[in-house]
Amino acid sequence: MAALSFRHGPAWLFKIGALFAALGMAAAIGWVRQPREYRVDPPISAALEQIRLMPNTISGAPPEVYFALNQTYETGGFDLSQGKRFYTWFGCASCHGDGRGGSGPSFMDGWWLYGPSMVSIVSSIRDGRPHGMPAFKNKMTIDEIWQLSGYIKSIGAYKASVSAPSRNDDRNTRPAENRAPAATLFEEGPNPVHPDQGPSP
Amino acid sequence: MKTSRFLFPLLVLLSGCSGGVQSALNAQGHSAVALKDLIIFIVLVCTAVWLAVVLVMAWALMRRHKRQEGEAAERKMTIAVSVAIVMTVLIVGVLTFASFLTTRSLYSGTDATVTIRVRAQQWWWQFIYDNADPSIAFQTANEFHIPVGKDVRLQLEAVDVIHSFWVPSLAGKQDNIPGRENVLTLRADKPGVYRGQCAEFCGLQHSHMAFLVVAEEEADYQRWAAQQRQAAVQPVSAEAAAGRDVFMSKPCAACHTVRGTQASGTSGPDLTHVGSRSTIAAGLLETTRGSLAAWIADPQTLKPGNNMPIVPLTSDELRQISAYMEGLK
């Protein structure tokens, strides 16, 4: 242990050395980029279809592969950005507006008709829901649906997140996706629900 | 300017750099010729200046050194420095004036007969032939036709990030910038197929964002435009007809338009006449049934990061869709 003692130099030199080492580590960690997988292997996309909903179609178990992918559809910046792209491409805004709802329910009022789990959101998009939500299973591939679901979940997230999609080109009309939601948006209260859409808020 | 004639030996040397179909040295349009003449003029002048400087320097190094002092030497020095300053100002002035004249001539074309909206996006080109009468308007992707000898007005737009429209044989670069519209007027003086590509780094597949400009005689151009306005042809073979049904029932139709069918997606290229274009995926592959199948089966291996997903298809469905696509002439 004698070799590890720092008798041979002043203590401040050691502290500065440690500081630079820490900075170097931080730079190295920042430099290692999040790996991107553009090609979704067909077996993976087949597995992503295997969601198991509860009998009342609210929430359920995601497929094992979702955890093997490190829940990338909720935490990966690239996947969230693709989700944001699809939100425009597939016309979500025509009913849900910028996320605050319109003829469709809001994602930002703190109330999820079918619960806030990814499985529920994926199922809503893929298979549709009563009262006007169309099924997108013939319009999008399953990995696109997962990307879009991750983005929609981030719009209505209850807490701030470190991963964010790309910024808006247009003027912001609501808090950014990765921010903590503005309290006023929750105070407005949810849209009225139909009896078959679960318990009232 | 007729300077290009004297540069023939140099051009022969440089021809190693030109790919023929896409080269600023193969100038075939009004703007490209003006720019090429300008750069050749500047290179000639600068070469002459460089040679003169090197010769004078060599002479100064080699000559027998004879110390000179007094008024005569001072006067000699004054003359030499004055001549150098006057020549510098003169040459810079001439080059600036030549550059001004060239640039002014680029923007003179205002009587354009054809207007095309060029929407650049990651990573392909959308060419929209707008018209107040919607039955005459049409659009195509990654390949467009223009009449020879006519000014063509291009409205350059971008959907996502900054791109740059560049057909070296016809005109200089002009950026496509999101949220604004740039205008580029170009004219092809000789019929031919000119290759262009994005000249502003725009992401992962920037290098696979090419397009073709087909310049042809007025009659041919009108024939092409009339053909493009038609709705998609009905498939003749049973295989292609099955391919159409697969196309409509799968996610394909949500992003692509095939006019005359219910496929009306707008986020991917218009495929109404995809079989009539010579390349697919923005110049990545030649349009053949095989390359169409390869592209549809696995776009993320051929062009990683592009926005076309792998749509799960059986091998029969893949064959049928490829046959349908190839038949969309």
Interface residues (C-beta under 8 A of the other chain):
Chain A: R36 Y38 R39 V40 P42 S45 A46 R85 W89 F90 N138 K139 M140 T141 D143 E144 D169
Chain B: P178 G179 S249 K250 P251 A253 A254 C255 S267 D298 Q300 T301 P304 G305 N307 P309 I310 V311 P312
